[in-house]
């Protein structure tokens, strides 16, 4: 990796992350250095690592509440590790089935000295958590209707889905009405984050699980 390969840190990073930006820089540099060789990011991602991945994840941080938040399919730590850095007042559990990625996540937790996050090596559909989650996140995992069986059962009554999505987020909600009824998801809606702050906006599907 050369310095010119990694995207220059955008000005919005300090605005979004405040006094947590230095830790975020370290994580981003670690990901830039090791991410491709570990199969965590593609070879074309370095020139947009900050805007497309790190800040894209950090925009979700204000939506989280103090409590227990799960991240399904954490992979490289996007958004789970970024959110754990940004919100030290929130407890996180990162759910990831692949051994190589679990090792990476645990290495980063140690390197960054994060005390508010643990990793569970398990598929989301098989995981058994001691406590139900207050909120659950996921990024680029699957279509909304396919994500619901993996995420909604992990939430407590009144828990919230906070699922990062692309431009077709509303269409995914429209296509998931049957699954929403099955998993008792109400008030599903799209929220757009980052307008006027970052180059790329972040779209999030929010929804509440009842019962």
C-alpha positions in Angstrom: 0.0 0.0 0.0 1.2 3.5 -0.8 -0.1 6.7 0.9 -1.4 7.9 -2.4 -3.6 4.8 -2.7 -5.7 5.4 0.4 -8.3 8.1 0.1 -7.4 11.3 2.0 -9.4 11.7 5.1 -12.4 13.9 4.4 -13.1 17.0 6.5 -16.4 15.5 7.5 -14.6 12.8 9.5 -13.7 15.2 12.4 -17.2 16.7 12.2 -18.9 13.3 12.6 -16.5 11.6 15.0 -15.2 14.4 17.2 -12.7 13.1 19.8 -13.1 9.6 18.4 -11.6 10.5 15.1 -8.1 9.4 16.0 -9.2 5.8 16.8 -11.2 5.8 13.6 -8.0 6.8 11.7 -6.2 3.9 13.2 -8.9 1.5 12.3 -9.1 2.9 8.7 -5.3 2.6 8.3 -5.4 -1.0 9.6 -8.1 -1.9 7.2 -6.3 -0.2 4.3 -3.1 -2.1 5.2 -4.6 -5.6 5.7 -8.1 -5.5 4.3 -7.4 -6.7 0.8 -5.1 -9.5 1.7 -7.6 -10.8 4.3 -10.4 -10.6 1.8 -12.3 -7.9 3.8 -12.4 -5.3 1.1 -11.9 -5.4 -2.7 -8.8 -4.1 -4.5 -10.7 -1.0 -5.7 -11.9 0.2 -2.3 -8.9 2.1 -1.0 -9.5 5.3 -3.0 -13.0 5.5 -1.4 -12.5 3.8 1.9 -13.3 6.8 4.0 -16.3 8.1 2.1 -17.9 4.8 0.9 -17.3 2.7 4.0 -16.1 4.4 7.2 -18.1 7.6 7.1 -21.0 5.7 5.5 -21.0 3.6 8.7 -20.3 6.5 11.1 -23.4 8.4 10.0 -25.5 5.7 11.7 -24.0 6.4 15.1 -26.5 9.1 16.2 -29.4 6.7 15.6 -28.2 4.4 18.3 -29.3 4.5 21.9 -27.4 3.4 25.1 -28.1 -0.3 25.4 -27.2 -3.5 23.6 -26.7 -3.3 19.8 -26.0 -6.3 17.5 -24.3 -6.1 14.2 -25.2 -9.0 11.9 -22.5 -10.1 9.4 -19.9 -7.7 10.7 -17.2 -8.7 8.2 -14.5 -6.0 8.2 -16.2 -4.2 11.0 -18.5 -2.1 8.9 -20.5 -0.8 10.5 -20.0 -2.6 13.8 -16.4 -1.5 14.7 -16.9 2.0 13.4 -20.0 2.4 15.5 -18.3 0.9 18.6 -15.6 3.5 18.2 -18.0 6.3 17.7 -20.4 5.4 20.5 -18.4 4.2 23.6 -21.6 4.6 25.6 -23.3 1.7 23.7 -22.5 -2.0 24.1 -22.1 -3.9 20.9 -22.0 -7.6 19.9 -20.7 -8.4 16.4 -22.1 -11.5 14.9 -19.9 -13.0 12.2 -19.6 -16.7 11.1 -16.3 -16.7 9.3 -13.2 -17.6 11.4 -10.8 -15.3 9.5 -13.1 -12.3 9.9 -13.7 -13.1 13.6 -10.0 -13.1 14.1 -9.7 -9.7 12.4 -12.5 -8.2 14.5 -10.9 -9.5 17.8 -7.5 -8.2 16.7 -9.0 -4.7 16.1 -10.8 -4.7 19.4 -7.5 -5.4 21.1 -5.5 -2.9 19.0 -8.0 -0.1 19.5 -8.6 -1.1 23.2 -12.4 -1.1 22.8 -14.1 -2.3 26.0 -17.7 -2.0 24.7 -17.7 -4.7 22.0 -17.6 -8.5 21.9 -17.6 -10.9 18.9 -19.7 -14.0 18.5 -18.7 -16.5 15.8 -22.1 -17.8 14.6 -24.5 -17.4 11.8 -27.3 -15.0 12.7 -30.0 -17.6 12.3 -28.2 -19.9 14.8 -27.0 -17.4 17.4 -28.3 -17.7 20.9 -27.6 -14.5 22.9 -28.0 -14.2 26.7 -29.9 -11.0 26.3 -32.2 -9.8 23.5 -30.9 -6.8 21.6 -32.2 -3.2 21.9 -31.2 -2.5 18.3 -29.7 -4.5 15.4 -27.6 -3.2 12.5 -26.5 -4.8 9.2 -24.8 -3.5 6.1 -24.8 -4.9 2.6 -25.9 -8.3 3.9 -29.1 -9.2 2.0 -32.5 -7.9 0.8 -34.7 -6.6 3.6 -37.2 -9.4 3.3 -34.3 -11.9 3.7 -32.7 -9.9 6.5 -35.9 -10.0 8.6 -35.6 -13.7 9.7 -31.9 -13.0 10.6 -32.4 -9.8 12.6 -35.9 -9.4 14.0 -35.9 -12.5 16.2 -32.8 -11.1 18.0 -34.6 -8.0 19.2 -36.6 -7.5 22.4 -40.2 -6.3 22.3 -39.9 -2.7 21.1 -36.4 -3.3 19.7 -35.4 -1.5 16.6 -34.0 -2.5 13.2 -31.3 -0.1 11.9 -30.4 -1.6 8.5 -28.1 0.1 6.1 -29.4 0.0 2.5 -28.9 1.3 -1.0 -31.0 3.5 -3.2 -33.8 0.8 -3.5 -34.5 0.8 0.2 -38.2 1.8 -0.1 -38.7 -0.8 -2.8 -37.3 -3.4 -0.4 -39.8 -2.4 2.2 -42.6 -2.6 -0.3 -41.5 -6.1 -1.3 -41.3 -7.3 2.3 -44.8 -6.8 3.6 -45.5 -10.5 4.1 -42.2 -10.9 6.1 -42.9 -7.8 8.1 -46.2 -9.2 9.2 -44.6 -12.5 10.1 -41.9 -11.0 12.2 -44.2 -8.2 13.7 -42.2 -5.3 12.3 -44.1 -2.0 12.4 -43.4 1.5 11.3 -40.8 0.5 8.6 -39.4 3.6 6.9 -36.3 4.9 5.1 -34.2 7.6 6.7 -31.5 9.3 4.6 -28.3 10.4 6.5 -25.4 12.6 5.6 -27.0 15.1 3.1 -24.8 18.1 3.0 -22.2 16.4 5.1 -20.7 13.6 3.1 -20.2 12.9 -0.6 -22.4 9.8 -0.4 -25.6 9.7 1.6 -26.5 6.7 3.8 -29.9 5.1 3.6 -31.2 3.2 6.6 -34.4 1.1 7.0 -35.8 1.6 10.5 -38.5 -0.5 12.0 -39.8 -1.6 15.4 -40.4 -5.2 16.4 -43.6 -5.8 18.5 -44.2 -9.0 20.4 
